[in-house]
Amino acid sequence: MKLRLLVILLLLVACESKEKRLAQFLLKGNLALRDANTDQALYYYEQATKLDPCYVDAWNNLGTVHYRAGRFSEALIHYEKAVACDSSFLSAVINRANTHYELNELYLALADIEKVKRAKPDTSIAYFTEGLVKTKMRDFAGAMAAFDRALALDSVNAEVWVNRATVAYYQKDFAKARADLQKAERLNPNEANIYNALALIEAEGENYTEAIRLVEKALRLKSDAYFVNNRGFFYLQLGEIEKAERDINESIIADPSNGWAYRNKGIFYLMKEQYADAERLLKQAYERDTFIDKIDYYLGVAYFRQGKKTEACASFLKARQSGTAVENVYLQPCQR
């Protein structure tokens, strides 16, 4: 009887010690992550998973370290381990949805979002993420409905207002986009994306000088390759070629996955009358994102200027089908 009691007590002490050690590893990892010491954070989280192979908080945080570093495939592995251990751990499910989004696995992202919505129907972040995914899918009506639902649950989230404004911008409803951005600015005047989006609206009205002022305000708040690329595009429209090239190159170096930067570099080469280089860059843009604005038009111009009539006419047809105007000088040869 005494022996049995001793064993039970020893087991209880061991269990308590394990729980304390897990908590310590998690805390140390969180502190390291807060201080941007990612190697230390990885070490402590990994130690926790060695101690308990189903310690979901550590698996989830390991995923977040990789996610923040842009290692999305690695992040996905760790989020999946967390969900495999506990399918009701919604933080890992929504994080996995965000990772699927980054990997362009959009239907898998939507499947995860639906799991979260079924478990907690009033979770604003689920609808916000759904809006992001549907925006990327160019389902603008679905995206707007998702952002509307997110705002019904959390109307003081500036980021939701900005993203709803982005959808309105894609829908060419610039008045609505501007109104949403003004609401976002009242909520958080330090949100850089507000001023980048306002710059894009100004550019639609060919107010490129004002667009540059706004995007530079965004850049003072946040260093961002997309903002730099947008400024490069505005400089292109003003004919300031050298400034444009510098910005576009900087953007490509900072984020080689941004198809819009390759499109703008293609436009740069069109303006320099280097049409083969323009074709090459525009094709690279197309490989990264087929939904880039006017990409078929610019590619058609590159083909046309090289005498590639068949390819040019096919590109101009696609451009017109997407709603892009094409000048008669390009269309007339295609009608012969």
NULUM-7591 format. One record per residue (C-alpha): residue number from 0; residue in three letters; x, y, z. Coordinates in nm, 2 decimals. Layout:
REC, NUM, Ala, X, Y, Z
...
This chain:
REC, 0, Met, 0.00, 0.00, 0.00
REC, 1, Lys, 0.28, 0.24, 0.09
REC, 2, Leu, 0.46, 0.15, -0.23
REC, 3, Arg, 0.16, 0.23, -0.44
REC, 4, Leu, 0.11, 0.56, -0.27
REC, 5, Leu, 0.47, 0.65, -0.34
REC, 6, Val, 0.44, 0.57, -0.71
REC, 7, Ile, 0.12, 0.78, -0.74
REC, 8, Leu, 0.29, 1.07, -0.57
REC, 9, Leu, 0.60, 1.04, -0.79
REC, 10, Leu, 0.38, 1.04, -1.10
REC, 11, Leu, 0.19, 1.34, -0.99
REC, 12, Val, 0.52, 1.53, -0.93
REC, 13, Ala, 0.64, 1.42, -1.27
REC, 14, Cys, 0.32, 1.54, -1.44
REC, 15, Glu, 0.34, 1.87, -1.26
REC, 16, Ser, 0.70, 1.91, -1.36
REC, 17, Lys, 0.62, 1.84, -1.73
REC, 18, Glu, 0.34, 2.09, -1.73
REC, 19, Lys, 0.57, 2.36, -1.58
REC, 20, Arg, 0.84, 2.28, -1.83
REC, 21, Leu, 0.60, 2.31, -2.12
REC, 22, Ala, 0.47, 2.64, -2.00
REC, 23, Gln, 0.83, 2.76, -1.95
REC, 24, Phe, 0.93, 2.66, -2.31
REC, 25, Leu, 0.62, 2.83, -2.45
REC, 26, Leu, 0.68, 3.15, -2.25
REC, 27, Lys, 1.05, 3.16, -2.34
REC, 28, Gly, 0.95, 3.11, -2.71
REC, 29, Asn, 0.69, 3.38, -2.70
REC, 30, Leu, 0.94, 3.63, -2.54
REC, 31, Ala, 1.20, 3.54, -2.80
REC, 32, Leu, 0.95, 3.59, -3.08
REC, 33, Arg, 0.84, 3.92, -2.93
REC, 34, Asp, 1.21, 4.03, -2.94
REC, 35, Ala, 1.25, 3.91, -3.30
REC, 36, Asn, 1.49, 3.63, -3.19
REC, 37, Thr, 1.34, 3.37, -3.42
REC, 38, Asp, 1.61, 3.11, -3.38
REC, 39, Gln, 1.56, 3.11, -3.00
REC, 40, Ala, 1.18, 3.10, -3.05
REC, 41, Leu, 1.21, 2.80, -3.28
REC, 42, Tyr, 1.44, 2.62, -3.03
REC, 43, Tyr, 1.20, 2.67, -2.74
REC, 44, Tyr, 0.89, 2.57, -2.93
REC, 45, Glu, 1.06, 2.26, -3.07
REC, 46, Gln, 1.17, 2.16, -2.72
REC, 47, Ala, 0.81, 2.18, -2.61
REC, 48, Thr, 0.70, 1.95, -2.90
REC, 49, Lys, 0.97, 1.70, -2.81
REC, 50, Leu, 0.84, 1.70, -2.45
REC, 51, Asp, 0.48, 1.67, -2.57
REC, 52, Pro, 0.43, 1.57, -2.94
REC, 53, Cys, 0.07, 1.71, -2.92
REC, 54, Tyr, 0.14, 2.04, -2.75
REC, 55, Val, -0.08, 2.24, -2.99
REC, 56, Asp, 0.02, 2.59, -2.87
REC, 57, Ala, 0.38, 2.51, -2.96
REC, 58, Trp, 0.30, 2.36, -3.30
REC, 59, Asn, 0.08, 2.67, -3.38
REC, 60, Asn, 0.35, 2.91, -3.27
REC, 61, Leu, 0.61, 2.72, -3.48
REC, 62, Gly, 0.39, 2.77, -3.77
REC, 63, Thr, 0.36, 3.14, -3.70
REC, 64, Val, 0.74, 3.18, -3.69
REC, 65, His, 0.77, 3.03, -4.04
REC, 66, Tyr, 0.47, 3.22, -4.16
REC, 67, Arg, 0.61, 3.56, -4.06
REC, 68, Ala, 0.94, 3.46, -4.23
REC, 69, Gly, 0.75, 3.39, -4.56
REC, 70, Arg, 0.82, 3.02, -4.53
REC, 71, Phe, 0.46, 2.92, -4.60
REC, 72, Ser, 0.51, 2.56, -4.69
REC, 73, Glu, 0.69, 2.50, -4.36
REC, 74, Ala, 0.43, 2.70, -4.17
REC, 75, Leu, 0.15, 2.48, -4.32
REC, 76, Ile, 0.32, 2.16, -4.19
REC, 77, His, 0.32, 2.29, -3.83
REC, 78, Tyr, -0.03, 2.42, -3.84
REC, 79, Glu, -0.15, 2.09, -3.98
REC, 80, Lys, 0.02, 1.91, -3.68
REC, 81, Ala, -0.16, 2.14, -3.44
REC, 82, Val, -0.50, 2.07, -3.61
REC, 83, Ala, -0.43, 1.69, -3.63
REC, 84, Cys, -0.37, 1.69, -3.25
REC, 85, Asp, -0.68, 1.91, -3.18
REC, 86, Ser, -0.93, 1.98, -3.46
REC, 87, Ser, -1.12, 2.22, -3.24
REC, 88, Phe, -0.81, 2.44, -3.20
REC, 89, Leu, -0.96, 2.72, -3.41
REC, 90, Ser, -0.65, 2.95, -3.39
REC, 91, Ala, -0.45, 2.69, -3.58
REC, 92, Val, -0.74, 2.64, -3.83
REC, 93, Ile, -0.76, 3.01, -3.92
REC, 94, Asn, -0.38, 3.03, -3.94
REC, 95, Arg, -0.38, 2.73, -4.18
REC, 96, Ala, -0.65, 2.91, -4.38
REC, 97, Asn, -0.42, 3.22, -4.41
REC, 98, Thr, -0.13, 3.00, -4.51
REC, 99, His, -0.34, 2.83, -4.78
REC, 100, Tyr, -0.42, 3.18, -4.90
REC, 101, Glu, -0.05, 3.27, -4.93
REC, 102, Leu, 0.01, 2.95, -5.12
REC, 103, Asn, -0.28, 3.02, -5.35
REC, 104, Glu, -0.46, 2.71, -5.23
REC, 105, Leu, -0.78, 2.92, -5.21
REC, 106, Tyr, -1.04, 2.64, -5.20
REC, 107, Leu, -0.86, 2.48, -4.91
REC, 108, Ala, -0.85, 2.82, -4.74
REC, 109, Leu, -1.23, 2.85, -4.78
REC, 110, Ala, -1.28, 2.50, -4.64
REC, 111, Asp, -1.09, 2.59, -4.32
REC, 112, Ile, -1.29, 2.92, -4.29
REC, 113, Glu, -1.61, 2.72, -4.31
REC, 114, Lys, -1.49, 2.50, -4.02
REC, 115, Val, -1.43, 2.81, -3.81
REC, 116, Lys, -1.77, 2.96, -3.91
REC, 117, Arg, -1.95, 2.64, -3.82
REC, 118, Ala, -1.78, 2.62, -3.48
REC, 119, Lys, -1.80, 3.00, -3.40
REC, 120, Pro, -2.05, 3.17, -3.63
REC, 121, Asp, -1.98, 3.51, -3.48
REC, 122, Thr, -1.60, 3.52, -3.54
REC, 123, Ser, -1.52, 3.84, -3.72
REC, 124, Ile, -1.17, 3.72, -3.83
REC, 125, Ala, -1.33, 3.42, -4.02
REC, 126, Tyr, -1.54, 3.66, -4.24
REC, 127, Phe, -1.24, 3.89, -4.28
REC, 128, Thr, -1.02, 3.61, -4.41
REC, 129, Glu, -1.30, 3.49, -4.63
REC, 130, Gly, -1.32, 3.84, -4.78
REC, 131, Leu, -0.94, 3.83, -4.85
REC, 132, Val, -0.97, 3.49, -5.02
REC, 133, Lys, -1.27, 3.58, -5.23
REC, 134, Thr, -1.10, 3.91, -5.33
REC, 135, Lys, -0.80, 3.70, -5.46
REC, 136, Met, -1.04, 3.48, -5.64
REC, 137, Arg, -1.20, 3.79, -5.80
REC, 138, Asp, -1.53, 3.70, -5.65
REC, 139, Phe, -1.59, 4.06, -5.56
REC, 140, Ala, -1.96, 4.02, -5.46
REC, 141, Gly, -1.87, 3.74, -5.23
REC, 142, Ala, -1.58, 3.94, -5.08
REC, 143, Met, -1.80, 4.24, -5.02
REC, 144, Ala, -2.06, 4.03, -4.84
REC, 145, Ala, -1.79, 3.87, -4.62
REC, 146, Phe, -1.64, 4.21, -4.53
REC, 147, Asp, -1.99, 4.34, -4.46
REC, 148, Arg, -2.04, 4.05, -4.22
REC, 149, Ala, -1.70, 4.11, -4.05
REC, 150, Leu, -1.79, 4.48, -4.00
REC, 151, Ala, -2.13, 4.39, -3.85
REC, 152, Leu, -1.93, 4.20, -3.59
REC, 153, Asp, -1.65, 4.44, -3.55
REC, 154, Ser, -1.71, 4.79, -3.69
REC, 155, Val, -1.41, 4.95, -3.54
REC, 156, Asn, -1.15, 4.74, -3.73
REC, 157, Ala, -0.97, 4.97, -3.97
REC, 158, Glu, -0.82, 4.69, -4.16
REC, 159, Val, -1.16, 4.55, -4.26
REC, 160, Trp, -1.27, 4.90, -4.38
REC, 161, Val, -0.95, 4.92, -4.59
REC, 162, Asn, -1.00, 4.58, -4.75
REC, 163, Arg, -1.37, 4.66, -4.83
REC, 164, Ala, -1.25, 4.98, -4.99
REC, 165, Thr, -1.01, 4.77, -5.20
REC, 166, Val, -1.30, 4.56, -5.33
REC, 167, Ala, -1.49, 4.87, -5.41
REC, 168, Tyr, -1.19, 5.00, -5.60
REC, 169, Tyr, -1.17, 4.68, -5.80
REC, 170, Gln, -1.54, 4.73, -5.88
REC, 171, Lys, -1.46, 5.09, -6.00
REC, 172, Asp, -1.69, 5.23, -5.72
REC, 173, Phe, -1.43, 5.49, -5.62
REC, 174, Ala, -1.68, 5.70, -5.42
REC, 175, Lys, -1.75, 5.40, -5.19
REC, 176, Ala, -1.39, 5.31, -5.17
REC, 177, Arg, -1.30, 5.67, -5.07
REC, 178, Ala, -1.58, 5.67, -4.80
REC, 179, Asp, -1.46, 5.35, -4.65
REC, 180, Leu, -1.10, 5.47, -4.64
REC, 181, Gln, -1.21, 5.79, -4.47
REC, 182, Lys, -1.38, 5.57, -4.20
REC, 183, Ala, -1.06, 5.37, -4.17
REC, 184, Glu, -0.85, 5.68, -4.13
REC, 185, Arg, -1.07, 5.81, -3.84
REC, 186, Leu, -1.02, 5.47, -3.67
REC, 187, Asn, -0.65, 5.44, -3.73
REC, 188, Pro, -0.47, 5.73, -3.91
REC, 189, Asn, -0.14, 5.53, -3.89
REC, 190, Glu, -0.27, 5.25, -4.11
REC, 191, Ala, -0.04, 5.28, -4.41
REC, 192, Asn, -0.26, 5.09, -4.65
REC, 193, Ile, -0.52, 5.37, -4.63
REC, 194, Tyr, -0.29, 5.61, -4.81
REC, 195, Asn, -0.17, 5.35, -5.06
REC, 196, Ala, -0.53, 5.28, -5.16
REC, 197, Leu, -0.61, 5.65, -5.18
REC, 198, Ala, -0.31, 5.69, -5.41
REC, 199, Leu, -0.45, 5.43, -5.64
REC, 200, Ile, -0.79, 5.61, -5.65
REC, 201, Glu, -0.61, 5.94, -5.74
REC, 202, Ala, -0.42, 5.76, -6.01
REC, 203, Glu, -0.75, 5.65, -6.17
REC, 204, Gly, -0.82, 6.02, -6.22
REC, 205, Glu, -0.47, 6.07, -6.35
REC, 206, Asn, -0.38, 6.28, -6.05
REC, 207, Tyr, -0.03, 6.12, -6.04
REC, 208, Thr, 0.14, 6.40, -5.84
REC, 209, Glu, -0.12, 6.36, -5.56
REC, 210, Ala, -0.09, 5.98, -5.59
REC, 211, Ile, 0.28, 6.01, -5.53
REC, 212, Arg, 0.22, 6.23, -5.22
REC, 213, Leu, -0.02, 5.98, -5.08
REC, 214, Val, 0.19, 5.67, -5.14
REC, 215, Glu, 0.50, 5.85, -4.99
REC, 216, Lys, 0.29, 5.91, -4.68
REC, 217, Ala, 0.21, 5.53, -4.68
REC, 218, Leu, 0.59, 5.46, -4.71
REC, 219, Arg, 0.67, 5.69, -4.41
REC, 220, Leu, 0.44, 5.47, -4.20
REC, 221, Lys, 0.55, 5.13, -4.35
REC, 222, Ser, 0.82, 5.00, -4.58
REC, 223, Asp, 0.64, 4.79, -4.84
REC, 224, Ala, 0.74, 4.66, -5.18
REC, 225, Tyr, 0.39, 4.71, -5.32
REC, 226, Phe, 0.39, 5.08, -5.22
REC, 227, Val, 0.73, 5.13, -5.39
REC, 228, Asn, 0.61, 4.96, -5.70
REC, 229, Asn, 0.30, 5.18, -5.71
REC, 230, Arg, 0.51, 5.49, -5.69
REC, 231, Gly, 0.72, 5.35, -5.98
REC, 232, Phe, 0.40, 5.32, -6.18
REC, 233, Phe, 0.30, 5.68, -6.10
REC, 234, Tyr, 0.64, 5.80, -6.21
REC, 235, Leu, 0.60, 5.61, -6.54
REC, 236, Gln, 0.28, 5.79, -6.60
REC, 237, Leu, 0.45, 6.12, -6.54
REC, 238, Gly, 0.74, 6.03, -6.78
REC, 239, Glu, 1.00, 6.02, -6.50
REC, 240, Ile, 1.16, 5.71, -6.63
REC, 241, Glu, 1.47, 5.69, -6.42
REC, 242, Lys, 1.28, 5.73, -6.09
REC, 243, Ala, 1.03, 5.47, -6.21
REC, 244, Glu, 1.30, 5.22, -6.30
REC, 245, Arg, 1.46, 5.27, -5.96
REC, 246, Asp, 1.14, 5.21, -5.77
REC, 247, Ile, 1.03, 4.91, -5.98
REC, 248, Asn, 1.37, 4.74, -5.95
REC, 249, Glu, 1.37, 4.79, -5.57
REC, 250, Ser, 1.02, 4.64, -5.55
REC, 251, Ile, 1.12, 4.33, -5.75
REC, 252, Ile, 1.43, 4.28, -5.53
REC, 253, Ala, 1.22, 4.31, -5.21
REC, 254, Asp, 0.94, 4.08, -5.34
REC, 255, Pro, 1.01, 3.87, -5.65
REC, 256, Ser, 0.66, 3.72, -5.64
REC, 257, Asn, 0.48, 4.05, -5.71
REC, 258, Gly, 0.35, 4.02, -6.06
REC, 259, Trp, 0.25, 4.39, -6.07
REC, 260, Ala, 0.61, 4.50, -6.05
REC, 261, Tyr, 0.70, 4.28, -6.35
REC, 262, Arg, 0.41, 4.44, -6.54
REC, 263, Asn, 0.54, 4.78, -6.46
REC, 264, Lys, 0.89, 4.68, -6.56
REC, 265, Gly, 0.73, 4.56, -6.89
REC, 266, Ile, 0.57, 4.90, -6.94
REC, 267, Phe, 0.90, 5.06, -6.87
REC, 268, Tyr, 1.06, 4.86, -7.16
REC, 269, Leu, 0.76, 4.95, -7.38
REC, 270, Met, 0.84, 5.32, -7.32
REC, 271, Lys, 1.21, 5.25, -7.39
REC, 272, Glu, 1.10, 5.07, -7.72
REC, 273, Gln, 1.28, 4.76, -7.60
REC, 274, Tyr, 0.99, 4.53, -7.71
REC, 275, Ala, 1.15, 4.19, -7.67
REC, 276, Asp, 1.24, 4.28, -7.31
REC, 277, Ala, 0.89, 4.41, -7.25
REC, 278, Glu, 0.74, 4.08, -7.38
REC, 279, Arg, 0.97, 3.88, -7.14
REC, 280, Leu, 0.88, 4.09, -6.83
REC, 281, Leu, 0.51, 4.09, -6.91
REC, 282, Lys, 0.51, 3.71, -6.95
REC, 283, Gln, 0.68, 3.69, -6.61
REC, 284, Ala, 0.40, 3.91, -6.47
REC, 285, Tyr, 0.14, 3.69, -6.63
REC, 286, Glu, 0.30, 3.37, -6.48
REC, 287, Arg, 0.26, 3.52, -6.13
REC, 288, Asp, -0.09, 3.66, -6.16
REC, 289, Thr, -0.33, 3.64, -6.46
REC, 290, Phe, -0.56, 3.90, -6.31
REC, 291, Ile, -0.32, 4.19, -6.33
REC, 292, Asp, -0.49, 4.50, -6.47
REC, 293, Lys, -0.44, 4.55, -6.84
REC, 294, Ile, -0.17, 4.28, -6.87
REC, 295, Asp, -0.32, 4.14, -7.19
REC, 296, Tyr, -0.32, 4.49, -7.34
REC, 297, Tyr, 0.04, 4.56, -7.27
REC, 298, Leu, 0.15, 4.22, -7.38
REC, 299, Gly, -0.05, 4.28, -7.70
REC, 300, Val, 0.14, 4.60, -7.76
REC, 301, Ala, 0.47, 4.42, -7.71
REC, 302, Tyr, 0.38, 4.16, -7.97
REC, 303, Phe, 0.24, 4.42, -8.21
REC, 304, Arg, 0.56, 4.63, -8.20
REC, 305, Gln, 0.76, 4.31, -8.29
REC, 306, Gly, 0.53, 4.22, -8.58
REC, 307, Lys, 0.38, 3.92, -8.41
REC, 308, Lys, 0.03, 3.98, -8.54
REC, 309, Thr, -0.13, 3.65, -8.43
REC, 310, Glu, -0.01, 3.68, -8.07
REC, 311, Ala, -0.10, 4.05, -8.06
REC, 312, Cys, -0.45, 4.00, -8.19
REC, 313, Ala, -0.51, 3.72, -7.94
REC, 314, Ser, -0.39, 3.94, -7.65
REC, 315, Phe, -0.60, 4.24, -7.76
REC, 316, Leu, -0.91, 4.01, -7.78
REC, 317, Lys, -0.86, 3.90, -7.42
REC, 318, Ala, -0.80, 4.26, -7.32
REC, 319, Arg, -1.13, 4.37, -7.47
REC, 320, Gln, -1.31, 4.08, -7.31
REC, 321, Ser, -1.19, 4.19, -6.97
REC, 322, Gly, -1.31, 4.54, -7.03
REC, 323, Thr, -0.99, 4.71, -7.13
REC, 324, Ala, -1.01, 4.96, -7.42
REC, 325, Val, -0.78, 4.89, -7.72
REC, 326, Glu, -0.70, 5.17, -7.97
REC, 327, Asn, -0.80, 5.13, -8.33
REC, 328, Val, -0.44, 5.14, -8.45
REC, 329, Tyr, -0.40, 4.80, -8.28
REC, 330, Leu, -0.74, 4.66, -8.38
REC, 331, Gln, -0.75, 4.74, -8.75
REC, 332, Pro, -0.48, 4.49, -8.85
REC, 333, Cys, -0.66, 4.22, -8.66
REC, 334, Gln, -0.97, 4.28, -8.86
REC, 335, Arg, -0.80, 4.21, -9.20
